Amino acid sequence: MSQKDIGNKIPIYKLKAGKEVEEYYDEWTVENKYDKDMVDWKYSGPQETVNLFEKHISQKNIKILDAGCGTGLVGVELKKKGFTNIDGADFSQKMLDLVPQKIYKNLFKINLNQKVNINDNTYEGITCVGTFTFGHVYPQALDEMVRICKIKSLICFTINIGIYEEYGFDKKIKELEDNNSWKIIKFFKSNYIASKGVNAWLVLAQVIK
Ligand SMILES: C[S@@+](CC[C@H](N)C(=O)[O-])C[C@H]1O[C@@H](n2cnc3c(N)ncnc32)[C@H](O)[C@@H]1O
């Protein structure tokens, strides 16, 4: 199947980054439709990502950012694994409004395609699931993630396979390895939204800067 076909499987993949995507997500929250669709689609990204992240971390109180947290599906999985110090950030306020109580310590609005208002070396781990996909967040966001993480932090994220080369994620991952910003610990194909024939690369990187 060509990458274009993958791009047309889910309507959001045809949108342009920014306002169009934000409005689409805002609308997707009506009657909790996003969460219901994820159940119907057997969306496994959050669980797969958190399983990998957790296997490589022994301390449960590390400060984690769930970047592009949406309605909190990843936060819920992190909490189940015992993590206690998680912030969530997303640019759809309506997605943030659906996050259950007591999952995140802080929730804030963010645009991951811009320089983010977070100090260097703030976090000890980042999860980012479903956000590196068609018309959403671009590879430059990975530079910011490295910047806001402390040395030895783990960054665990998915990249929709259909955009991996087209958007230059292959080059960005290599650049960050070549300039000793991080080392890649795991990189493999995950099921992600297998029911829709959409898969993602699941990546675990350790910040070494
Ligand atoms: C497929 S959802 C994934 C949400 C959540 N991580 C999950 O796995 O359910 C993608 C999320 O990325 C957010 N998003 C898209 N573009 C963004 C941007 N430029 N900055 C921040 N968040 C963005 C959307 O609002 C949406 O909540």
The ligand as a Tripos MOL2 file, in Angstrom:
@<TRIPOS>MOLECULE
LIG
   27    29     1     0     0
SMALL
NO_CHARGES

@<TRIPOS>ATOM
      1 C1         -4.2440   11.3510   17.8020 C.3       1 LIG1
      2 S1         -4.3650   12.5370   19.0930 S.3       1 LIG1
      3 C2         -3.4280   11.6930   20.3460 C.3       1 LIG1
      4 C3         -3.8160   12.1260   21.7300 C.3       1 LIG1
      5 C4         -3.2570   11.2320   22.8270 C.3       1 LIG1
      6 N1         -1.8190   11.3220   22.9200 N.3       1 LIG1
      7 C5         -3.7050    9.8070   22.5890 C.2       1 LIG1
      8 O1         -2.8500    8.9600   22.3060 O.co2     1 LIG1
      9 O2         -4.9140    9.5770   22.6720 O.co2     1 LIG1
     10 C6         -3.2370   13.8110   18.5970 C.3       1 LIG1
     11 C7         -3.2150   14.9850   19.5520 C.3       1 LIG1
     12 O3         -2.2220   15.9020   19.1010 O.3       1 LIG1
     13 C8         -2.7020   17.2170   19.3620 C.3       1 LIG1
     14 N2         -1.9680   18.1250   18.4950 N.ar      1 LIG1
     15 C9         -2.0050   18.2100   17.1470 C.ar      1 LIG1
     16 N3         -1.1850   19.1800   16.7100 N.ar      1 LIG1
     17 C10        -0.6090   19.7290   17.8270 C.ar      1 LIG1
     18 C11         0.3160   20.7750   18.0460 C.ar      1 LIG1
     19 N4          0.8350   21.4850   17.0280 N.pl3     1 LIG1
     20 N5          0.6940   21.0520   19.3090 N.ar      1 LIG1
     21 C12         0.1640   20.3670   20.3450 C.ar      1 LIG1
     22 N6         -0.7150   19.3690   20.2180 N.ar      1 LIG1
     23 C13        -1.1030   19.0450   18.9630 C.ar      1 LIG1
     24 C14        -4.1900   17.1270   19.0720 C.3       1 LIG1
     25 O4         -4.9140   18.1830   19.6880 O.3       1 LIG1
     26 C15        -4.5280   15.7450   19.6420 C.3       1 LIG1
     27 O5         -4.9430   15.8200   20.9770 O.3       1 LIG1
@<TRIPOS>BOND
     1     1     2 1
     2     2     3 1
     3     2    10 1
     4     3     4 1
     5     4     5 1
     6     5     6 1
     7     5     7 1
     8     7     8 2
     9     7     9 1
    10    10    11 1
    11    11    12 1
    12    11    26 1
    13    12    13 1
    14    13    14 1
    15    13    24 1
    16    14    15 ar
    17    14    23 ar
    18    15    16 ar
    19    16    17 ar
    20    17    18 ar
    21    17    23 ar
    22    18    19 1
    23    18    20 ar
    24    20    21 ar
    25    21    22 ar
    26    22    23 ar
    27    24    25 1
    28    24    26 1
    29    26    27 1
@<TRIPOS>SUBSTRUCTURE
     1 LIG1         1 GROUP 0 **** ****
